[in-house]
Amino acid sequence: MTRRTKQREAILDALADAGRPLTPIEMQDAAESASPGISQSTVYRTIKLLVEAGEAVPVPVPGEPDRYEHASAAEHHHHHFKCDACGKVFDLEGCSGSMKNMLPEGFTLRDHEIFLYGDCPACAGA
């Protein structure tokens, strides 16, 4: 990013502090305390700038708009979990490894993404 404004820093800090992928609305809510009155359009413009600068990474959620996570979270291969109740997306650490044994004969694997669904501890009552 070329210009570091208070609002942009608040959004980047919200991503870094969240420890999980956020929706633009979640980013706006989290950045609000550091930058009161931050607008939705500012959040969307900043997301675009952060992604272009490589400081944020989109997390595709099947059938839904992307979430975004801090680039440091995307430095290592990981998967995601979406809570059916609250809709939050969480990072899953680790990976079972190669999926090659699941491929039909003659296929080659380029990459894989696993998305798990269920209830987070807060929604499950744990």
C-alpha positions, -999 to +999 in steps of 0.1 A: +000+000+000+013+034-008-004+055+019-007+043+055-038+060+069-053+054+104-082+037+088-061+014+067-039+005+097-071-003+117-083-027+090-049-044+087-046-047+125-082-062+126-071-088+101-038-096+120-055-097+154-085-118+143-065-150+137-092-162+113-106-150+079-130-121+082-159-107+061-157-071+052-184-063+078-164-082+105-134-061+095-154-029+098-167-039+132-132-048+144-116-016+130-144+006+145-127+010+179-094+022+164-111+043+137-146+053+148-171+059+119-151+039+094-173+034+063-181+003+044-167+018+012-134+025+029-132-011+041-139-024+006-113+000-010-088-010+016-093-047+011-087-042-026-054-023-018-043-049+008-049-078-016-030-059-044-001-052-020+000-089-009-009-080+027-042-098+027-054-129+009-090-138-002-104-170+013-130-184-011-160-198+007-181-221-015-213-204-025-206-172-005-185-140-008-148-143+000-135-138+035-100-123+039-071-132+061-038-116+069-011-126+044+010-141+073-018-167+078-016-177+041+022-183+042+016-220+051-008-245+037-040-248+057-077-254+054-108-238+068-139-246+090-172-227+087-196-227+116-231-234+104-247-214+132-227-181+133-212-182+098-176-175+111-147-191+092-118-204+111-083-216+101-075-253+105-039-261+112-022-290+096-032-311+066-035-348+061-011-345+032-012-358-003-046-365-018-030-385-047-044-418-034-079-404-040-073-397-077-086-419-104-059-436-124-041-413-148-050-381-131-024-357-117-030-334-087-021-297-088-036-286-055-064-292-030-087-272-007-107-287+021-135-269+037-151-284+068-186-274+082-201-278+116-205-258+149-178-238+166-173-242+204-193-210+211-223-221+191-221-258+202-223-246+238-189-260+248 
